[in-house]
Amino acid sequence: FSDEWSVTGQLLAHTSDDRDSGVEWLYLSYRPDNAWLFRAGKLRMPFFTYSDSIDVGYSYPWITVPAQVYGNYLFSTFNGVSGSYNFAGDNFAVNIEGYYGYFDGDVLIAGSKVDAAGRVDDLRGVVLNLNSNNIGVRLSYHRGYNDTRIGLLEPLADGLAQFDYTDSAQSLDSAGEVTFIQAALSYDTLSSFYKAEWVKTKSEFAAAPFLSGYYFSAGHTMADWTVHATYAASSYANPEVETELQPIVDAGPVDPATDPLGAARYGLAAGYYQLFNALPNGSMDSYTLGVRWDFTINQALKFDVTYFEETSPRSGFFATPSTGFYTEDNSGEKYSATLYQLGWEWVF
């Protein structure tokens, strides 16, 4: 509209049910000078280095960004306000951004959309970008109060509460603080690049154990061709399981005809531990080799091969897609897979 005011929007169309189609960005910007920028509306969550450009594959070397870092975020946008300050000196540049808002929508847990009514309030964070010559550093901290209700867990939690198993019932309550921290380092000479990024998510929800992930990537550009290699890893921390139900499980099944209440208690206890045995609680490594051909100024062809290998069972990557949980058939086995991707990407 003017030198100070602008409106930005982004529309996305997806064929997968993992993400919704529609308005991804819609915000008003006010830039009083070259240093300050203020925005309000529906904004992208600045979790990662490539948060703003994650839907613009032309902007990074891979076809899809490393799954162990980018595949487990809770949500991609929020509603609120942000402000950033930028300073550029002779040999370095600094950008710091703060934001505040809320999120209301579908939530991903262990990288999978579950039957949940998501709500995160008091959402706030700060992002620091430092650049000097060829080196870039990014640090970010994010925090919010999660009030997600997971329909799959509520009947079990209600049943435990009715029998006064308060600690076990409360461990299934997903409400609580969620914290996300991130750090990234890059070195780019235009002819070669080296990138690393690390993230960690933790919450007060026992059924969403701590997750950490990182990757190292290096590449070299020769004329219109770029070759690159990436190593990535992720791991879940052990979930905190209450022990008050363990004596019931150890005692074994109860005949409902002679002791209906005892059978009900056993069913609840067995269901509780079965739930935690189905949660991600492992680790996985991946190795990617890729090549990119920029055959014209705004278009690129890419080919990537990624080998995924669980280093301990239940890494979260091979869980049942519809629920995010493991079944008895695949809860104790280590899996591996090879992913081949071919992409044609362009900007205009």
C-alpha positions as CSV (number, residue, x, y, z in Angstrom):
1,F,0.0,0.0,0.0
2,S,2.9,2.4,0.8
3,D,6.5,2.4,1.9
4,E,5.3,1.5,5.5
5,W,2.2,-0.6,5.1
6,S,1.7,-3.9,3.3
7,V,-0.5,-7.1,3.4
8,T,0.9,-10.6,2.8
9,G,-1.1,-13.7,2.1
10,Q,-0.2,-17.3,1.1
11,L,-2.6,-19.9,-0.2
12,L,-1.7,-23.6,-0.1
13,A,-3.3,-26.7,-1.7
14,H,-2.4,-30.2,-0.4
15,T,-3.5,-33.6,-1.6
16,S,-2.5,-35.2,1.8
17,D,-4.7,-35.1,4.8
18,D,-1.7,-34.4,7.1
19,R,-2.0,-30.7,6.3
20,D,-5.0,-28.5,5.6
21,S,-5.4,-26.6,2.4
22,G,-6.4,-22.9,2.5
23,V,-4.9,-19.7,3.9
24,E,-1.5,-20.3,5.4
25,W,-0.5,-16.7,5.8
26,L,-2.5,-13.5,6.1
27,Y,-1.0,-10.6,7.9
28,L,-0.6,-6.8,8.0
29,S,2.9,-5.4,8.1
30,Y,4.1,-2.0,9.2
31,R,7.7,-1.0,8.6
32,P,8.4,2.5,10.0
33,D,12.1,2.4,8.9
34,N,14.7,0.0,7.7
35,A,15.4,-1.4,11.2
36,W,11.9,-2.1,12.5
37,L,9.1,-4.4,11.2
38,F,5.8,-5.1,12.9
39,R,3.3,-7.7,11.8
40,A,-0.2,-8.8,12.9
41,G,-2.5,-11.6,11.7
42,K,-1.9,-15.3,10.8
43,L,1.8,-15.8,10.8
44,R,4.2,-18.7,10.3
45,M,5.6,-20.2,13.5
46,P,9.3,-19.4,13.5
47,F,10.4,-22.8,14.9
48,F,13.1,-23.5,12.3
49,T,15.7,-22.0,10.0
50,Y,13.5,-22.8,7.0
51,S,10.1,-22.0,8.7
52,D,9.2,-19.2,6.3
53,S,10.3,-21.0,3.2
54,I,9.4,-24.6,4.1
55,D,6.7,-24.6,1.4
56,V,9.1,-23.1,-1.2
57,G,11.3,-26.1,-2.0
58,Y,13.3,-24.1,-4.5
59,S,14.9,-22.2,-1.6
60,Y,16.8,-25.2,-0.1
61,P,18.9,-28.1,-1.6
62,W,16.7,-31.1,-0.6
63,I,13.4,-32.0,-2.0
64,T,12.0,-32.4,1.5
65,V,13.7,-30.9,4.6
66,P,15.2,-33.4,7.1
67,A,12.4,-35.3,8.8
68,Q,14.1,-35.7,12.1
69,V,14.0,-32.0,12.7
70,Y,11.1,-30.7,10.6
71,G,8.7,-33.6,10.7
72,N,7.6,-33.4,14.4
73,Y,6.5,-29.8,14.9
74,L,3.2,-29.3,16.6
75,F,1.8,-26.7,14.3
76,S,3.0,-24.5,11.5
77,T,1.1,-21.2,12.0
78,F,-0.3,-19.0,14.8
79,N,-2.5,-15.9,15.2
80,G,-0.9,-12.9,16.9
81,V,1.6,-10.2,16.5
82,S,5.4,-10.0,16.0
83,G,8.1,-7.3,16.0
84,S,11.6,-7.5,14.8
85,Y,14.7,-5.3,14.8
86,N,17.4,-5.5,12.2
87,F,20.9,-4.0,12.4
88,A,23.6,-4.3,9.7
89,G,27.2,-3.2,10.3
90,D,30.2,-3.4,8.1
91,N,31.0,-7.1,8.9
92,F,28.0,-8.4,10.7
93,A,24.2,-8.3,10.9
94,V,21.8,-8.9,13.7
95,N,18.1,-9.6,13.6
96,I,16.0,-10.2,16.7
97,E,12.3,-11.1,16.6
98,G,9.7,-11.5,19.4
99,Y,6.1,-12.6,19.0
100,Y,3.0,-13.3,21.0
101,G,-0.3,-15.1,20.1
102,Y,-2.3,-18.3,20.2
103,F,-2.9,-21.4,18.0
104,D,-6.3,-23.1,17.5
105,G,-6.4,-26.1,15.2
106,D,-5.1,-29.6,14.5
107,V,-2.0,-30.7,16.4
108,L,0.7,-33.1,15.4
109,I,2.0,-35.5,18.0
110,A,5.1,-37.6,17.1
111,G,4.7,-36.3,13.5
112,S,1.2,-37.7,13.1
113,K,-2.2,-35.9,13.3
114,V,-4.3,-37.4,16.0
115,D,-7.9,-37.1,17.1
116,A,-7.3,-33.9,19.0
117,A,-8.9,-30.4,19.5
118,G,-5.8,-28.3,19.6
119,R,-5.4,-25.0,21.5
120,V,-2.2,-23.3,22.6
121,D,-2.5,-20.1,24.5
122,D,0.0,-17.6,25.8
123,L,2.2,-18.5,22.9
124,R,5.4,-16.5,22.9
125,G,9.0,-16.7,21.7
126,V,12.2,-15.0,20.6
127,V,14.4,-15.6,17.6
128,L,18.0,-14.3,17.2
129,N,19.8,-14.3,13.9
130,L,23.5,-13.4,13.7
131,N,25.5,-13.2,10.4
132,S,29.1,-12.3,9.8
133,N,30.7,-12.8,6.4
134,N,30.0,-16.4,5.5
135,I,28.8,-17.6,8.9
136,G,25.2,-17.6,10.2
137,V,23.9,-18.5,13.6
138,R,20.2,-18.8,14.6
139,L,18.9,-19.3,18.1
140,S,15.2,-19.5,19.1
141,Y,13.1,-20.2,22.2
142,H,9.3,-20.8,22.1
143,R,6.9,-21.5,24.9
144,G,3.1,-21.9,25.2
145,Y,0.3,-23.4,27.3
146,N,-1.1,-26.5,25.5
147,D,-4.8,-27.2,26.2
148,T,-5.2,-30.0,23.6
149,R,-7.9,-32.6,24.2
150,I,-7.2,-36.0,22.8
151,G,-10.4,-37.9,22.3
152,L,-8.5,-41.3,22.1
153,L,-7.3,-40.9,25.7
154,E,-10.3,-39.3,27.4
155,P,-12.3,-42.6,28.1
156,L,-9.3,-44.2,29.7
157,A,-8.5,-41.2,31.8
158,D,-12.1,-40.9,32.9
159,G,-12.2,-44.6,33.9
160,L,-9.0,-44.3,35.9
161,A,-10.4,-41.3,37.7
162,Q,-13.6,-43.1,38.6
163,F,-11.5,-45.8,40.4
164,D,-9.5,-43.1,42.2
165,Y,-6.3,-43.8,40.3
166,T,-5.6,-40.1,40.3
167,D,-1.9,-40.1,39.4
168,S,-2.4,-42.3,36.4
169,A,-5.4,-40.3,35.2
170,Q,-3.6,-37.0,35.5
171,S,-0.6,-38.4,33.5
172,L,-3.0,-38.6,30.5
173,D,-4.0,-35.0,30.8
174,S,-2.3,-33.2,27.9
175,A,-2.8,-29.7,29.3
176,G,0.4,-28.0,30.4
177,E,3.5,-26.0,29.3
178,V,5.2,-26.9,26.0
179,T,8.8,-25.6,25.3
180,F,10.7,-25.7,22.0
181,I,14.3,-24.7,21.6
182,Q,16.4,-24.5,18.4
183,A,19.9,-23.7,17.3
184,A,21.4,-23.6,13.9
185,L,24.8,-22.9,12.3
186,S,25.7,-22.4,8.7
187,Y,28.8,-21.6,6.6
188,D,28.2,-20.7,2.9
189,T,30.8,-19.7,0.3
190,L,28.4,-19.8,-2.6
191,S,30.4,-22.7,-4.2
192,S,30.1,-24.8,-1.0
193,F,27.9,-24.9,2.1
194,Y,27.8,-26.5,5.5
195,K,24.6,-26.5,7.7
196,A,23.6,-27.9,11.1
197,E,20.4,-27.6,13.0
198,W,19.3,-29.0,16.4
199,V,15.8,-28.9,18.1
200,K,14.3,-30.1,21.3
201,T,10.7,-30.3,22.4
202,K,9.5,-31.0,25.9
203,S,6.1,-30.8,27.5
204,E,4.3,-31.6,30.7
205,F,2.2,-34.2,28.9
206,A,3.6,-37.7,29.9
207,A,2.3,-39.3,26.7
208,A,4.3,-36.8,24.5
209,P,7.8,-37.6,25.6
210,F,10.8,-35.2,25.0
211,L,12.0,-35.2,21.4
212,S,15.3,-34.1,20.1
213,G,16.6,-34.1,16.6
214,Y,19.5,-32.7,14.5
215,Y,21.1,-32.8,11.1
216,F,24.5,-32.0,9.4
217,S,24.5,-31.2,5.8
218,A,27.2,-30.3,3.3
219,G,27.1,-29.5,-0.4
220,H,29.1,-28.3,-3.4
221,T,28.0,-26.3,-6.4
222,M,29.6,-26.7,-9.9
223,A,28.1,-24.3,-12.5
224,D,24.4,-25.4,-12.6
225,W,24.8,-28.5,-10.6
226,T,24.8,-29.0,-6.8
227,V,25.6,-32.2,-4.9
228,H,24.9,-32.6,-1.2
229,A,24.9,-35.1,1.6
230,T,23.0,-35.0,5.0
231,Y,23.1,-37.0,8.2
232,A,20.2,-36.6,10.5
233,A,19.2,-38.2,13.8
234,S,16.3,-38.1,16.3
235,S,15.3,-39.7,19.6
236,Y,12.5,-39.7,22.1
237,A,13.1,-39.7,25.8
238,N,11.5,-42.4,28.0
239,P,7.9,-41.5,28.9
240,E,7.2,-41.1,32.6
241,V,4.8,-44.0,33.5
242,E,3.0,-44.1,36.8
243,T,3.5,-47.3,38.8
244,E,0.4,-47.4,40.9
245,L,-1.4,-49.8,38.5
246,Q,1.5,-52.2,38.2
247,P,0.4,-54.5,41.1
248,I,-3.0,-55.0,39.4
249,V,-1.3,-56.1,36.1
250,D,1.2,-58.3,38.0
251,A,-1.7,-60.1,39.7
252,G,-3.1,-61.2,36.3
253,P,-6.5,-61.2,34.6
254,V,-9.7,-61.4,36.8
255,D,-12.8,-63.3,35.9
256,P,-15.6,-60.7,35.3
257,A,-18.3,-63.2,36.4
258,T,-16.9,-63.5,39.9
259,D,-15.3,-60.1,40.3
260,P,-16.6,-57.5,37.8
261,L,-14.9,-54.6,39.6
262,G,-11.6,-56.4,39.7
263,A,-11.9,-57.2,36.0
264,A,-12.7,-53.5,35.3
265,R,-9.6,-52.4,37.2
266,Y,-7.4,-54.9,35.4
267,G,-8.8,-53.8,32.0
268,L,-8.0,-50.1,32.9
269,A,-4.5,-51.0,34.1
270,A,-3.7,-53.2,31.1
271,G,-5.0,-50.4,28.8
272,Y,-2.9,-47.8,30.5
273,Y,0.4,-49.7,30.1
274,Q,-0.5,-50.8,26.6
275,L,-0.9,-47.2,25.7
276,F,2.6,-46.2,26.9
277,N,4.1,-49.3,25.2
278,A,2.6,-48.0,22.0
279,L,4.2,-44.5,22.2
280,P,7.4,-43.6,20.4
281,N,10.4,-44.3,22.6
282,G,13.3,-44.9,20.2
283,S,15.7,-43.3,17.9
284,M,16.5,-43.2,14.2
285,D,19.3,-42.1,11.8
286,S,19.0,-41.1,8.2
287,Y,21.5,-40.6,5.4
288,T,20.6,-38.5,2.3
289,L,22.5,-38.1,-1.0
290,G,21.1,-35.6,-3.5
291,V,21.7,-33.7,-6.7
292,R,20.2,-30.5,-8.0
293,W,20.2,-29.1,-11.5
294,D,19.3,-25.5,-12.0
295,F,18.6,-25.8,-15.7
296,T,17.2,-22.3,-15.9
297,I,17.1,-19.2,-13.7
298,N,14.0,-20.0,-11.8
299,Q,13.6,-23.8,-12.1
300,A,15.4,-26.8,-10.7
301,L,15.3,-30.5,-11.0
302,K,16.2,-32.6,-7.9
303,F,16.8,-36.2,-7.1
304,D,17.3,-37.4,-3.5
305,V,17.9,-40.8,-1.9
306,T,17.4,-41.2,1.8
307,Y,18.0,-44.3,3.9
308,F,16.2,-44.4,7.3
309,E,17.4,-46.8,10.0
310,E,16.0,-47.2,13.5
311,T,18.8,-47.4,16.0
312,S,16.3,-48.4,18.7
313,P,12.6,-49.5,18.3
314,R,9.7,-47.1,18.1
315,S,11.4,-44.1,16.7
316,G,8.1,-42.4,15.8
317,F,8.8,-42.6,12.0
318,F,7.2,-46.0,11.4
319,A,4.2,-45.6,13.7
320,T,0.6,-46.1,12.4
321,P,-0.1,-43.0,10.3
322,S,-3.7,-42.6,11.4
323,T,-3.0,-42.6,15.1
324,G,0.7,-42.0,15.6
325,F,0.8,-45.0,17.9
326,Y,2.5,-48.4,17.6
327,T,0.7,-51.8,17.6
328,E,1.7,-55.0,19.3
329,D,3.0,-56.2,15.9
330,N,5.5,-53.4,15.3
331,S,6.3,-52.2,18.9
332,G,9.5,-54.1,19.5
333,E,11.1,-54.4,16.0
334,K,13.7,-52.0,14.4
335,Y,12.7,-50.9,10.9
336,S,14.5,-49.4,8.0
337,A,13.4,-48.0,4.6
338,T,14.8,-46.2,1.6
339,L,13.0,-43.2,0.1
340,Y,13.6,-42.1,-3.5
341,Q,12.4,-38.6,-4.4
342,L,12.3,-36.8,-7.8
343,G,11.2,-33.1,-7.8
344,W,10.7,-30.3,-10.3
345,E,10.5,-26.9,-8.5
346,W,10.2,-23.4,-9.6
347,V,9.5,-19.9,-8.4
348,F,7.8,-17.1,-10.4
